[in-house]
Amino acid sequence: MQLTSIIAIYGLFWVLSAFLMLPFGVQTADEAGIEKVPGQADSAPAHFNGLKVVVRATILAAVLCALFVANYTEEWVTIDDINLFGQPPE
């Protein structure tokens, strides 16, 4: 696998990881015990720390990308191992 392919796959895993990490560790104004701004949505975060999301997404994406590349090189799971339609193996 070429380095550019690995970088592209890492980027895809990073975006997926960033969206997965967004809701973790976030408190609403009611949960944090602070007053809401008029017109603020009830589900809006009280304090958002984007750096924490970036760090968590980077670590998760690195692990997922490493597992993907390791599976690609070692062929732990191949397309022949996936039985999508319940057909018996040949």
N, C-alpha and C positions, 0 to 999 in steps of 0.2 A: 504494500500500500504506500502510495506517495505521501510526502509530508503535506502537500497542499490538500489532499483528501482528508487527512487526519485533522488539519486545522478547520476545514469546512464542517466536518462532523462534530468537532468540539464546539464550534459556533452554534450549531443546531441544538446540541445538548445544553449549551449555556442558556439559550433563550428559553428552552423548555424548563430548565431548572429555575430560572429567574421567576417565571410565572408560577411555578410550584411553590417557591419560597415566599412569595408576597404575603399570603395570609398568616404565616406563622409569626408569633410574637407581637402581634398588633393588638392594641387595645382601643376600644371606642372611648368617647368622652365619658359616657356613663360608667364604664368599667374603671377608668382612670380616676374618676371622681372630680372631674373638672367641668366647668360650665361650657355649654355649647355656644357657638357663634350663631346668631339668628340666621336661619336659612340653611344651616348645616345639616347634612344627612345624618340619620341616626347611626348608620354603619361606617361613617367616615373615621379614619384613624385619628387618635388624639395626637400622637407623636410618631412620625414616620422616619425611620432611619434607613435611608437607601444604601449606605455603605454596608450595613449588616446583611442586607439582601444580596448585594454584589458578592460579598465574601462567601456567603453560604452557597450561592449559585455557582461560583467558581470552583469551590471544593467538590460539590456534587457533580458538576459537569466533568471535572477531571477524573473522578472515579468512574462515572458512566462511560466516558470516552475510552479510558484505559481498559475497561471490561469489554467494550465493543471491539477495540483493536486486538485484544488478546483472543477473543473469540474468532475474529477474522483470521488471525495467523495460526491458531491452534485447531481451528475447526471443531470446537466443542459441540455446537449446534449448527447443523446445515439445513438447507431447504428440504433435503430428503428426510430429515428427522421430524419435520412439521407435517402433521396429518390433518389438513384443514377440512376435508370432506368425509371423514370417517371410512375411507377406503382401506381395506386390509393391505399391509405391506406386501410387496412382491417378493 
